[in-house]
């Protein structure tokens, strides 16, 4: 496995706990981590190697060298990479004739216009990903929209692609305490946005929607959980629209603390320009929170417009406000949506089923090179 998650270099991290579950499904799991800190380490059949240098070029060359050594020494027969870009290229150049290459896609890079316009360098990055994906033996996506974009836009054979949604626990227990948000902000309704304050999350659309929402639902408040590079700018926009009494930034907090706040929301609002899957949407559905979101990630699969939530076809503040107001004003509709969203969660694979599907996808990639024994480098 080739990963960008540098937390894996720390044996005590939550990321390693997840990797141990993957390792339990195969004979050996070797993980090459970009940006990791510390020496190589192993526990039972899990082996972790870190690579971090002063430049991307030397990191790439070092990773390729270490990866080739791991593959040769341990007779690796499948390499799985976290993305089709930097890690995907290392995997492609590291693999041998009898080594399968499995590439994971956690973003809707080829279906969302956001990535094409993100920066002048992104079109070249997308071209690199296309080059790698077309040469992969297997591809894992997390949503149906990702599968569709690969088939229709990149002409990837559908048989090479497997959809395995991100596993999100739905038996959520509230273990932290949090202030009663309705009382604290004297709000009859709480609308909540959760996530990193970055461009793709499009929280500015939520802020701009608030005047219309307040006009229709007097006293409604927007609570934003998270931090990021756009925080100061967003705070400035709140002041510009004179919304200081209605929009509140509570910062980044632990997952348990986030759940203690999320369960109090009347509506979870996801105004994103792009999403891979949306963990928080699954968690909100599990907690019985109504969901209004743009047409990204799991929209159309778990959250269906007019069935289990409100899906906004365009990320304009006006359309977002209409969806939120509809949810807040019609309690019968909201109750029906919440029940349907919870029911939809039952169709998702369990953790054990997800692990087995991932193992199967690795095996299928290895089978393309006619390997009979399953070891994995991740």
C-alpha positions as CSV (number, residue, x, y, z in Angstrom):
1,X,0.0,0.0,0.0
2,X,1.3,3.5,-0.9
3,X,-0.3,6.1,1.3
4,X,-0.3,9.9,2.0
5,X,-1.6,9.4,5.6
6,X,1.5,10.2,7.6
7,X,-0.3,9.3,10.8
8,X,0.4,5.6,9.9
9,X,4.0,6.2,10.8
10,X,2.9,6.5,14.4
11,X,2.1,3.0,15.8
12,X,-0.4,4.4,18.3
13,X,-2.5,6.4,15.8
14,X,-6.1,5.7,14.9
15,X,-5.0,5.3,11.3
16,X,-2.8,2.3,12.3
17,X,-5.8,0.7,14.1
18,X,-7.6,0.8,10.7
19,X,-4.5,-0.6,8.9
20,X,-4.4,-3.5,11.3
21,X,-7.9,-4.4,10.2
22,X,-6.8,-4.5,6.6
23,X,-3.7,-6.5,7.6
24,X,-5.9,-9.1,9.2
25,X,-7.4,-9.9,5.8
26,X,-4.1,-10.7,4.0
27,X,-0.9,-12.6,4.7
28,X,1.3,-9.5,4.9
29,X,0.5,-5.8,4.5
30,X,3.5,-3.5,3.7
31,X,2.7,0.3,3.8
32,X,4.9,2.9,2.3
33,X,4.0,6.3,3.8
34,X,4.8,9.7,2.2
35,X,5.7,12.4,4.7
36,X,6.0,9.9,7.6
37,X,8.2,10.4,10.5
38,X,10.3,7.8,12.3
39,X,12.0,4.6,11.4
40,X,10.4,1.6,9.8
41,X,8.4,-0.6,12.2
42,X,6.3,-3.7,12.1
43,X,3.8,-5.6,14.2
44,X,2.9,-9.2,13.3
45,X,2.1,-9.1,9.6
46,X,1.9,-5.2,9.3
47,X,5.1,-3.5,8.0
48,X,5.4,0.3,7.8
49,X,8.1,2.3,6.0
50,X,8.3,6.1,5.9
51,X,9.8,8.4,3.2
52,X,10.2,12.1,3.7
53,X,12.8,14.4,2.0
54,X,13.2,18.1,1.3
55,X,11.6,18.1,-2.1
56,X,8.8,16.3,-4.0
57,X,11.3,15.1,-6.6
58,X,13.6,13.4,-4.2
59,X,10.6,12.0,-2.2
60,X,9.3,10.5,-5.4
61,X,12.7,8.9,-6.3
62,X,13.2,7.7,-2.8
63,X,9.7,6.2,-2.6
64,X,10.2,4.5,-6.0
65,X,13.5,3.0,-4.8
66,X,12.1,1.8,-1.4
67,X,8.9,0.5,-3.1
68,X,10.9,-1.5,-5.7
69,X,12.9,-3.1,-2.9
70,X,9.8,-4.0,-0.9
71,X,8.2,-5.6,-3.9
72,X,11.3,-7.6,-4.8
73,X,12.2,-8.7,-1.3
74,X,8.7,-9.7,-0.2
75,X,7.3,-11.0,-3.5
76,X,4.5,-8.6,-3.4
77,X,1.7,-9.4,-5.9
78,X,-0.6,-6.4,-5.5
79,X,0.1,-2.7,-4.9
80,X,-2.8,-0.5,-3.9
81,X,-2.4,3.3,-4.0
82,X,-4.4,6.0,-2.2
83,X,-4.9,8.1,-5.4
84,X,-4.1,8.0,-9.1
85,X,-1.6,10.9,-8.9
86,X,1.6,10.9,-6.9
87,X,1.1,7.6,-5.1
88,X,-0.4,6.1,-8.2
89,X,2.6,6.9,-10.4
90,X,5.0,5.5,-7.8
91,X,2.9,2.3,-7.7
92,X,2.8,2.1,-11.5
93,X,6.6,2.5,-11.8
94,X,7.2,0.1,-8.9
95,X,5.1,-2.8,-10.1
96,X,6.6,-5.7,-11.9
97,X,5.0,-7.9,-14.6
98,X,3.5,-10.2,-12.0
99,X,2.4,-7.5,-9.7
100,X,-1.2,-6.2,-9.8
101,X,-1.9,-2.4,-9.4
102,X,-5.1,-1.3,-7.6
103,X,-5.8,2.4,-7.5
104,X,-8.2,4.1,-5.1
105,X,-10.2,7.2,-6.0
106,X,-11.6,9.1,-3.0
107,X,-12.5,12.3,-4.9
108,X,-14.8,13.0,-7.9
109,X,-11.8,14.3,-9.8
110,X,-13.2,13.6,-13.3
111,X,-16.8,14.4,-12.7
112,X,-16.6,17.6,-10.7
113,X,-15.7,20.9,-12.5
114,X,-14.1,22.1,-9.3
115,X,-10.9,20.1,-9.8
116,X,-10.5,21.3,-13.4
117,X,-10.6,24.9,-12.2
118,X,-8.8,24.6,-8.9
119,X,-5.4,25.8,-10.2
120,X,-3.4,26.0,-13.4
121,X,-1.5,22.8,-12.4
122,X,-4.6,20.6,-11.8
123,X,-5.3,19.8,-15.5
124,X,-1.8,18.3,-15.7
125,X,-2.4,16.4,-12.5
126,X,-5.7,15.1,-14.0
127,X,-3.8,14.0,-17.1
128,X,-1.3,12.1,-14.9
129,X,-4.2,10.4,-13.1
130,X,-5.8,9.4,-16.4
131,X,-2.5,7.9,-17.5
132,X,-2.3,5.8,-14.3
133,X,-5.9,4.8,-14.2
134,X,-5.9,3.4,-17.7
135,X,-2.9,1.2,-16.8
136,X,-4.3,0.0,-13.4
137,X,-5.5,-3.6,-13.0
138,X,-8.3,-2.6,-10.7
139,X,-9.9,0.7,-9.5
140,X,-11.8,1.3,-6.3
141,X,-14.3,4.2,-6.1
142,X,-16.5,5.2,-3.2
143,X,-19.6,6.4,-5.1
144,X,-21.6,5.7,-8.1
145,X,-21.0,9.2,-9.6
146,X,-17.2,8.4,-9.5
147,X,-17.8,5.1,-11.4
148,X,-19.9,6.9,-13.9
149,X,-17.4,9.6,-14.6
150,X,-14.5,7.1,-15.1
151,X,-16.6,5.0,-17.6
152,X,-18.1,7.9,-19.5
153,X,-15.3,10.5,-19.5
154,X,-12.1,8.3,-19.3
155,X,-13.6,5.3,-21.1
156,X,-12.3,3.0,-18.3
157,X,-13.9,-0.5,-18.7
158,X,-16.6,-0.9,-16.1
159,X,-15.4,-4.4,-15.2
160,X,-12.1,-2.9,-13.8
161,X,-14.1,-0.7,-11.3
162,X,-15.5,-1.7,-8.0
163,X,-17.6,0.6,-5.8
164,X,-16.9,0.3,-2.0
165,X,-18.3,3.2,0.0
166,X,-16.3,4.6,2.9
167,X,-17.3,2.6,6.0
168,X,-18.8,5.0,8.6
169,X,-20.0,3.6,12.0
170,X,-23.8,4.3,12.3
171,X,-24.2,3.0,15.9
172,X,-23.2,6.4,17.3
173,X,-23.2,6.9,21.0
174,X,-23.0,10.5,22.4
175,X,-20.2,10.3,25.0
176,X,-19.4,14.0,25.3
177,X,-21.4,16.8,26.7
178,X,-22.2,20.0,24.8
179,X,-24.2,23.1,25.6
180,X,-27.8,23.2,24.5
181,X,-27.3,25.1,21.3
182,X,-31.0,26.2,21.0
183,X,-30.9,27.8,24.5
184,X,-27.3,29.2,24.2
185,X,-28.1,31.1,21.0
186,X,-31.9,31.6,21.7
187,X,-32.6,29.9,18.4
188,X,-35.8,28.0,17.5
189,X,-33.8,26.3,14.7
190,X,-30.2,25.2,14.4
191,X,-28.6,24.8,10.9
192,X,-25.2,23.2,11.0
193,X,-22.2,23.0,8.6
194,X,-19.4,20.6,9.5
195,X,-16.0,20.4,7.9
196,X,-12.7,22.1,7.0
197,X,-13.1,25.7,6.0
198,X,-11.8,25.4,2.5
199,X,-12.9,26.5,-0.9
200,X,-14.5,23.2,-1.9
201,X,-16.7,23.2,1.1
202,X,-18.4,26.4,-0.2
203,X,-19.5,27.5,3.3
204,X,-19.8,31.0,1.9
205,X,-23.0,29.9,0.1
206,X,-24.4,28.9,3.5
207,X,-23.6,32.3,4.9
208,X,-25.2,34.1,2.0
209,X,-28.3,32.0,2.3
210,X,-28.9,33.1,5.9
211,X,-30.7,36.4,5.3
212,X,-33.4,34.6,3.3
213,X,-33.6,31.8,5.7
214,X,-34.0,34.2,8.7
215,X,-36.6,36.1,6.7
216,X,-38.7,32.9,6.4
217,X,-37.7,31.2,9.7
218,X,-37.2,34.0,12.2
219,X,-34.4,33.3,14.7
220,X,-32.7,30.5,12.8
221,X,-29.0,30.2,13.5
222,X,-26.1,28.7,11.5
223,X,-23.4,26.9,13.5
224,X,-20.1,26.1,11.8
225,X,-17.9,23.4,13.2
226,X,-14.4,23.3,11.8
227,X,-11.4,25.4,11.0
228,X,-9.3,26.2,7.9
229,X,-7.8,28.8,5.6
230,X,-11.1,30.5,4.8
231,X,-12.1,31.1,8.4
232,X,-11.1,34.8,8.7
233,X,-12.6,35.5,5.3
234,X,-15.9,33.9,6.2
235,X,-16.0,35.8,9.5
236,X,-15.5,39.0,7.5
237,X,-18.4,38.0,5.3
238,X,-20.6,37.4,8.3
239,X,-19.8,40.9,9.4
240,X,-20.5,42.3,6.0
241,X,-23.9,40.8,5.9
242,X,-24.5,41.8,9.5
243,X,-25.1,38.3,10.6
244,X,-23.0,38.2,13.8
245,X,-26.0,37.3,15.9
246,X,-27.0,34.4,13.6
247,X,-23.8,32.8,12.4
248,X,-21.4,31.2,14.9
249,X,-18.0,29.6,14.4
250,X,-17.3,27.0,17.1
251,X,-14.0,25.8,15.7
252,X,-12.5,22.4,15.2
253,X,-13.3,19.8,17.9
254,X,-12.9,16.1,18.5
255,X,-15.2,13.6,16.7
256,X,-17.1,12.8,19.9
257,X,-17.6,16.5,20.6
258,X,-18.7,17.1,17.1
259,X,-21.3,14.3,17.4
260,X,-22.6,15.9,20.6
261,X,-23.2,19.1,18.7
262,X,-24.5,17.5,15.5
263,X,-27.2,15.6,17.2
264,X,-28.8,18.9,18.2
265,X,-29.1,20.3,14.7
266,X,-32.4,20.6,13.0
267,X,-30.7,20.6,9.6
268,X,-27.2,19.5,8.4
269,X,-26.3,21.7,5.5
270,X,-23.7,20.5,3.0
271,X,-23.2,23.2,0.3
272,X,-20.0,21.6,-1.1
273,X,-18.8,22.1,-4.6
274,X,-17.4,18.5,-4.5
275,X,-17.3,15.6,-2.0
276,X,-15.8,12.1,-2.1
277,X,-18.6,10.5,-0.1
278,X,-19.5,12.6,3.0
279,X,-18.9,10.9,6.3
280,X,-20.8,13.6,8.1
281,X,-24.0,13.0,6.0
282,X,-24.0,9.4,7.1
283,X,-23.5,10.4,10.7
284,X,-26.3,12.9,10.5
285,X,-28.7,10.4,9.0
286,X,-27.8,7.9,11.8
287,X,-28.5,10.6,14.4
288,X,-31.8,11.5,12.9
289,X,-30.8,14.9,11.6
290,X,-32.4,16.3,8.4
291,X,-30.1,16.8,5.5
292,X,-29.9,19.5,2.8
293,X,-27.0,19.1,0.4
294,X,-25.7,19.9,-3.0
295,X,-25.5,17.1,-5.6
296,X,-22.2,15.7,-4.5
297,X,-20.8,12.6,-2.9
298,X,-23.5,10.2,-1.7
299,X,-26.3,12.4,-3.0
300,X,-28.5,10.3,-5.2
301,X,-27.5,7.1,-3.4
302,X,-28.1,7.5,0.4
303,X,-29.7,10.9,0.3
304,X,-32.2,11.1,-2.5
305,X,-34.1,14.2,-3.4
306,X,-37.7,14.2,-2.2
307,X,-37.2,10.8,-0.5
308,X,-34.5,11.1,2.2
309,X,-33.4,14.7,2.0
310,X,-33.2,17.9,-0.1
311,X,-30.7,17.8,-2.9
312,X,-29.8,21.2,-4.4
313,X,-28.9,20.9,-8.1
314,X,-26.9,24.1,-8.0
315,X,-24.8,25.5,-5.2
316,X,-26.5,29.0,-5.3
317,X,-27.3,30.6,-1.9
318,X,-30.9,31.2,-3.1
319,X,-31.5,27.5,-3.9
320,X,-29.8,26.4,-0.7
321,X,-32.1,28.8,1.3
322,X,-35.2,27.4,-0.4
323,X,-34.2,23.8,0.5
324,X,-33.4,24.7,4.2
325,X,-36.6,26.7,4.6
326,X,-38.7,23.9,3.2
327,X,-37.1,21.4,5.7
328,X,-37.5,23.7,8.7
329,X,-41.1,24.7,7.9
330,X,-42.5,21.3,7.1
331,X,-42.0,19.0,10.1
332,X,-44.0,16.1,8.5
333,X,-41.7,16.2,5.4
334,X,-38.6,16.4,7.6
335,X,-39.7,13.4,9.7
336,X,-40.4,11.4,6.5
337,X,-37.0,12.3,5.1
338,X,-35.2,11.4,8.4
339,X,-36.8,8.0,8.5
340,X,-36.0,7.2,4.9
341,X,-32.4,8.3,5.4
342,X,-32.0,6.0,8.4
343,X,-33.5,3.1,6.4
344,X,-31.1,3.8,3.5
345,X,-28.1,3.3,5.9
346,X,-29.1,-0.3,6.3
347,X,-28.2,-1.0,2.7
348,X,-24.5,0.1,3.3
349,X,-21.9,-2.7,3.8
350,X,-21.0,-3.4,7.4
351,X,-17.3,-3.0,8.4
352,X,-16.7,-6.7,7.9
353,X,-18.3,-6.7,4.5
354,X,-16.3,-3.6,3.5
355,X,-13.0,-5.2,4.5
356,X,-13.9,-8.3,2.6
357,X,-14.8,-6.2,-0.5
358,X,-11.5,-4.4,-0.3
359,X,-9.6,-7.7,0.0
360,X,-11.6,-9.0,-2.9
361,X,-10.7,-6.0,-5.0
362,X,-7.0,-6.5,-4.2
363,X,-7.3,-10.1,-5.2
364,X,-9.0,-9.2,-8.5
365,X,-6.2,-6.8,-9.3
366,X,-3.6,-9.5,-8.5
367,X,-5.5,-12.0,-10.5
368,X,-5.0,-9.9,-13.6
369,X,-1.4,-10.9,-13.4
370,X,-2.3,-14.5,-12.7
371,X,-1.0,-14.5,-9.1
372,X,-2.2,-17.2,-6.8
373,X,-0.9,-15.9,-3.5
374,X,-2.2,-12.7,-1.9
375,X,0.2,-10.4,-0.2
376,X,-0.3,-6.6,-0.3
377,X,1.8,-3.5,-0.4
378,X,-0.3,-0.5,0.5
